[in-house]
Amino acid sequence: MVKLRARCLLVGDAAVGKSALSQMFHSDGTLFQKNYSMTTGVELQMKCVRIPDTNDSVELYIIDSAGRETFVEACEKMWGRPSLVCLVFDLTSEQSFTSCSHWMERVRAHSEGLHVPGVLVGNKSDLSARREVQASVAQEWAQSQGLEYFETSAKEMENCDAPLLSLARAFHSLYHERLEAIQNLQSPG
């Protein structure tokens, strides 16, 4: 049985639903706050995720970071080196999607050249009549960045677990790949 710990950085523009997504995941879909105050710093959530078909688990330390530019620089000092990244945009805001490139540059600056598994999340799928970002466009951009793509609705509790469970599985796989590489280096041959 292996118990891993991962720093999962939750980033994206202000008001895209990062805190709502984090709360829904943390509370197993039982807590959607109707009134959020804007995150002005970093909020930390922790959840242990069991990896299917194993006895292993990953403790995700979800670092929900402010999205407003005036707070981001101070927040970056608290990011440390992320193990995982969850990049969130609002499906009804082309601008929040356009900003994703900028967010990825910031995250990569903190990853010290290491591969950081990640997901791109298009939130607010319940507002389909106001959609500005098509799934195919977001999917293509995610692939170009090496990210898996998900669409969620924190408000409707749709698909909120999937991105973070995917990240936990990716971190678990990466651990085993690195362990195998180390064992191969140690074996006489």
JOZIHU-V886881 format. One record per residue. RES is the residue in one small letter. SS is DSSP state (a for helix, b for strand, c for the rest). PSI is psi in radians with two decimals (NA if undefined). NEAR is the number of other ideal C-beta (glycine too) atoms within 8 Angstrom. Layout:
BEGIN
((RES;SS;PSI;NEAR) (RES;SS;PSI;NEAR))
END
This chain:
BEGIN
((m;c;2.22;5) (v;c;2.34;9) (k;b;1.99;8) (l;b;2.76;11) (r;b;2.34;7) (a;b;2.39;13) (r;b;1.93;12) (c;b;1.96;15) (l;b;2.15;13) (l;b;1.89;13) (v;b;2.82;13) (g;c;3.01;13) (d;c;2.86;12) (a;c;2.54;7) (a;c;0.41;7) (v;c;-0.21;14) (g;c;0.40;12) (k;a;-0.87;15) (s;a;-0.71;10) (a;a;-0.76;13) (l;a;-0.81;17) (s;a;-0.78;13) (q;a;-0.77;13) (m;a;-0.72;13) (f;a;-0.84;13) (h;a;-0.66;11) (s;c;0.20;8) (d;c;0.67;6) (g;c;0.22;8) (t;c;-0.17;4) (l;c;1.73;8) (f;c;1.90;9) (q;c;2.26;7) (k;c;-0.52;3) (n;c;1.99;4) (y;c;2.45;6) (s;c;2.49;4) (m;c;2.37;8) (t;c;2.16;13) (t;c;-0.05;6) (g;c;-2.21;9) (v;b;2.30;11) (e;b;2.43;9) (l;b;2.25;8) (q;b;2.59;11) (m;b;2.36;9) (k;b;2.37;10) (c;b;2.22;8) (v;b;2.15;11) (r;b;2.40;6) (i;c;2.11;11) (p;c;2.55;5) (d;c;0.33;3) (t;c;3.03;7) (n;c;0.18;4) (d;c;2.80;11) (s;b;2.78;11) (v;b;2.14;14) (e;b;1.98;12) (l;b;2.10;14) (y;b;1.75;11) (i;b;2.00;15) (i;b;1.71;14) (d;b;1.94;12) (s;b;2.50;15) (a;c;2.54;12) (g;c;-0.26;13) (r;c;2.30;9) (e;a;-0.65;4) (t;a;-0.38;4) (f;a;-0.28;12) (v;a;-0.78;12) (e;a;-0.75;6) (a;a;-0.67;8) (c;a;-0.67;12) (e;a;-0.55;10) (k;a;-0.42;6) (m;a;-0.10;10) (w;a;-0.62;13) (g;c;-2.67;6) (r;c;1.94;9) (p;c;2.57;14) (s;c;-0.53;9) (l;b;2.73;15) (v;b;2.36;13) (c;b;1.83;16) (l;b;2.10;15) (v;b;2.40;13) (f;b;2.90;18) (d;b;2.11;14) (l;c;-0.31;13) (t;c;0.17;9) (s;c;1.79;12) (e;a;-0.65;7) (q;a;-0.73;7) (s;a;-0.55;12) (f;a;-0.76;15) (t;a;-0.61;7) (s;c;-0.27;11) (c;a;-0.62;13) (s;a;-0.75;7) (h;a;-0.75;7) (w;a;-0.70;12) (m;a;-0.66;11) (e;a;-0.76;8) (r;a;-0.79;11) (v;a;-0.77;15) (r;a;-0.56;8) (a;a;-0.44;6) (h;a;-0.20;12) (s;c;-0.01;11) (e;c;0.69;5) (g;c;-0.07;3) (l;c;2.64;6) (h;c;2.21;6) (v;c;1.90;11) (p;b;2.53;10) (g;b;2.91;14) (v;b;2.63;14) (l;b;2.24;15) (v;b;2.10;14) (g;b;1.88;16) (n;b;2.89;17) (k;c;0.67;13) (s;c;-0.28;13) (d;c;-0.30;8) (l;c;0.84;9) (s;a;-0.53;6) (a;a;-0.39;4) (r;a;0.15;6) (r;c;2.31;9) (e;c;-0.27;8) (v;c;2.05;13) (q;c;2.54;6) (a;a;-0.71;9) (s;a;-0.66;6) (v;a;-0.81;9) (a;a;-0.73;15) (q;a;-0.78;9) (e;a;-0.78;8) (w;a;-0.75;11) (a;a;-0.82;12) (q;a;-0.69;9) (s;a;-0.40;6) (q;c;0.01;9) (g;c;0.48;6) (l;c;2.63;10) (e;b;2.53;10) (y;b;2.39;13) (f;b;2.63;12) (e;b;2.39;12) (t;c;2.87;15) (s;b;1.81;13) (a;c;-0.66;14) (k;c;-0.74;8) (e;c;0.09;7) (m;c;0.65;9) (e;b;2.09;8) (n;c;0.33;10) (c;a;-0.56;14) (d;a;-0.56;9) (a;a;-0.84;9) (p;a;-0.73;15) (l;a;-0.58;15) (l;a;-0.67;9) (s;a;-0.74;11) (l;a;-0.72;16) (a;a;-0.76;13) (r;a;-0.71;10) (a;a;-0.72;11) (f;a;-0.73;14) (h;a;-0.78;14) (s;a;-0.76;8) (l;a;-0.72;10) (y;a;-0.85;10) (h;a;-0.62;8) (e;a;-0.77;8) (r;a;-0.66;8) (l;a;-0.77;8) (e;a;-0.71;8) (a;a;-0.72;8) (i;a;-0.76;8) (q;a;-0.63;8) (n;a;-0.58;7) (l;a;-0.55;6) (q;a;-0.41;5) (s;c;2.39;6) (p;c;2.46;2) (g;c;NA;2))
END
